[in-house]
Amino acid sequence: MSKILVTGGLGFIGSNFIRYILEKYSDVEIINLDAMKYGSNPKNLKEYEKDDRYTFIKGDISDYDLMKKIVKDVDILVNFAAETHVDRSISNPHSFLKSNVIGVFTILEAIRKYNPNIRFIQISTDEVYGDILKGSFKEEDRLKPSSPYSASKAAADMFVLAYVRTYNIDAIITRCTNNYGPFQFPEKLIPKTIIRASMNLKVPVYGTGKNIRDWIYVLDHCEAIDLIIKKGEKGEIYNISSNEEKTNLEVVKTILRLMNKDESLIEFVEDRPGHDLRYSLDSTKIRKELGWKPKYSFEDGIKMTINWYLNNKWWWKSIIDDKILHPTPWKLRW
Ligand SMILES: NC(=O)c1ccc[n+]([C@@H]2O[C@H](COP(=O)([O-])OP(=O)(O)OC[C@H]3O[C@@H](n4cnc5c(N)ncnc54)[C@H](O)[C@@H]3O)[C@@H](O)[C@H]2O)c1
């Protein structure tokens, strides 16, 4: 039986990953360590609270005394824990340095000293490469982060690579494109659009809405991570993408169409500073070397996601406060 420490497992992708693993494998034990910051939600994994295979610990990855105790006893560590909202990194960069850089450094130190044989998967992001107008980034391309968020993730990647080289730890980095699906915090584009449209409220779109992102259904990302744990090569970086590039405006219009809502709900708002125009990843490496490919098209994934939010109001109703009812540009968070 393998014992997996998942950090940041009460957030969007981490909770989907834990559910995916517990449903797929019976002989697995999961410890979920999460600092329970604003984006986390204990309701995400409520159904596993009484499952013997699942343990939750409230804690911070930058707490060395805690991390050194926990890493001793696990086989695999998958780190999702991070401050993740780009807009928040613009208004408050310091907390991003603490969780995303010091936090990963603390994990690496705990591994190096207390369990150097652990397999460590660092969940990074496509945003570390910066934007690209034509073509797609490969794993060896240089990093050119634009926001304090992506800079903090890039710094963490550098530490991970240095620890593989210097201390020979068994670490792997994944860089995935934009995820969507159930349990995503309502401040992000897709849940915000679905929730606000369902309430017939204006749907904010930054700038002209021409920014392009490549969207992946969260379970495709989870499957890729599972494969990387089993078959990934130490010290490697794997890009993960679905090749479903859409402008933000296309995403919003697709959601409105599928929800039978009028496009007049769209409201263009002041753009985010440093807003990357297009992200694009070349994911040939994981497809060729590990045999991964996405299962869900954007059209299917977005229908499933809309249905999930419409059928699970209990989940988001308590999260949204008046901030979501009064969207504002980046300066005021929403
Ligand atoms: N959402 C995306 O589209 C996307 C795409 C590529 C990569 N990623 C990466 O995937 C990871 C998860 O993203 P998400 O969208 O699920 O984020 P999220 O904000 O939903 O979840 C992050 C979780 O980490 C926890 N956390 C934050 N700081 C912590 C700390 N110091 N110690 C312990 N827990 C802490 C939070 O409480 C939260 O539960 C992040 O590392 C992010 O950079 C996300």
The ligand as a MOL file (V3000), in Angstrom:
LIG
                    3D

  0  0  0     0  0            999 V3000
M  V30 BEGIN CTAB
M  V30 COUNTS 44 48 0 0 0
M  V30 BEGIN ATOM
M  V30 1 N -6.0250 26.1660 -11.2980 0
M  V30 2 C -5.2820 26.0800 -12.3890 0
M  V30 3 O -5.7760 26.3060 -13.4950 0
M  V30 4 C -3.8450 25.6450 -12.3020 0
M  V30 5 C -3.1310 25.4090 -13.4950 0
M  V30 6 C -1.8040 24.9630 -13.4140 0
M  V30 7 C -1.2170 24.7860 -12.1730 0
M  V30 8 N -1.9210 25.0540 -11.0370 0 CHG=1
M  V30 9 C -1.2550 24.8170 -9.7420 0
M  V30 10 O -1.9840 23.7850 -9.0920 0
M  V30 11 C -1.9360 23.9730 -7.6700 0
M  V30 12 C -3.3500 23.9520 -7.1170 0
M  V30 13 O -4.1260 24.9900 -7.7260 0
M  V30 14 P -5.6600 25.1990 -7.3560 0
M  V30 15 O -6.2770 25.9070 -8.4870 0
M  V30 16 O -6.2220 23.9210 -6.8620 0 CHG=-1
M  V30 17 O -5.5100 26.2200 -6.1510 0
M  V30 18 P -6.4740 26.5330 -4.8940 0
M  V30 19 O -6.2070 27.9400 -4.5650 0
M  V30 20 O -7.8550 26.0880 -5.1810 0
M  V30 21 O -5.8980 25.5710 -3.7710 0
M  V30 22 C -4.6800 25.8050 -3.1240 0
M  V30 23 C -4.7600 25.1410 -1.7530 0
M  V30 24 O -3.4730 25.2990 -1.1430 0
M  V30 25 C -3.6920 25.6490 0.2130 0
M  V30 26 N -2.5120 26.4000 0.6550 0
M  V30 27 C -2.1030 27.6100 0.2260 0
M  V30 28 N -0.9680 27.9530 0.8460 0
M  V30 29 C -0.6630 26.9340 1.6850 0
M  V30 30 C 0.3950 26.6850 2.5840 0
M  V30 31 N 1.3600 27.5870 2.7720 0
M  V30 32 N 0.4170 25.5150 3.2690 0
M  V30 33 C -0.5700 24.5890 3.0910 0
M  V30 34 N -1.6170 24.7910 2.2720 0
M  V30 35 C -1.6530 25.9380 1.5680 0
M  V30 36 C -4.9560 26.4840 0.2330 0
M  V30 37 O -5.5630 26.4870 1.5230 0
M  V30 38 C -5.7840 25.7650 -0.8050 0
M  V30 39 O -6.5770 24.7340 -0.2300 0
M  V30 40 C -1.2140 25.2930 -7.4440 0
M  V30 41 O 0.1030 25.0080 -7.0840 0
M  V30 42 C -1.2600 25.9960 -8.7890 0
M  V30 43 O -0.1340 26.8070 -8.9770 0
M  V30 44 C -3.2150 25.4790 -11.0690 0
M  V30 END ATOM
M  V30 BEGIN BOND
M  V30 1 1 1 2
M  V30 2 2 2 3
M  V30 3 1 2 4
M  V30 4 1 4 5
M  V30 5 2 4 44
M  V30 6 2 5 6
M  V30 7 1 6 7
M  V30 8 2 7 8
M  V30 9 1 8 9
M  V30 10 1 8 44
M  V30 11 1 9 10
M  V30 12 1 9 42
M  V30 13 1 10 11
M  V30 14 1 11 12
M  V30 15 1 11 40
M  V30 16 1 12 13
M  V30 17 1 13 14
M  V30 18 2 14 15
M  V30 19 1 14 16
M  V30 20 1 14 17
M  V30 21 1 17 18
M  V30 22 2 18 19
M  V30 23 1 18 20
M  V30 24 1 18 21
M  V30 25 1 21 22
M  V30 26 1 22 23
M  V30 27 1 23 24
M  V30 28 1 23 38
M  V30 29 1 24 25
M  V30 30 1 25 26
M  V30 31 1 25 36
M  V30 32 1 26 27
M  V30 33 1 26 35
M  V30 34 2 27 28
M  V30 35 1 28 29
M  V30 36 1 29 30
M  V30 37 2 29 35
M  V30 38 1 30 31
M  V30 39 2 30 32
M  V30 40 1 32 33
M  V30 41 2 33 34
M  V30 42 1 34 35
M  V30 43 1 36 37
M  V30 44 1 36 38
M  V30 45 1 38 39
M  V30 46 1 40 41
M  V30 47 1 40 42
M  V30 48 1 42 43
M  V30 END BOND
M  V30 END CTAB
M  END
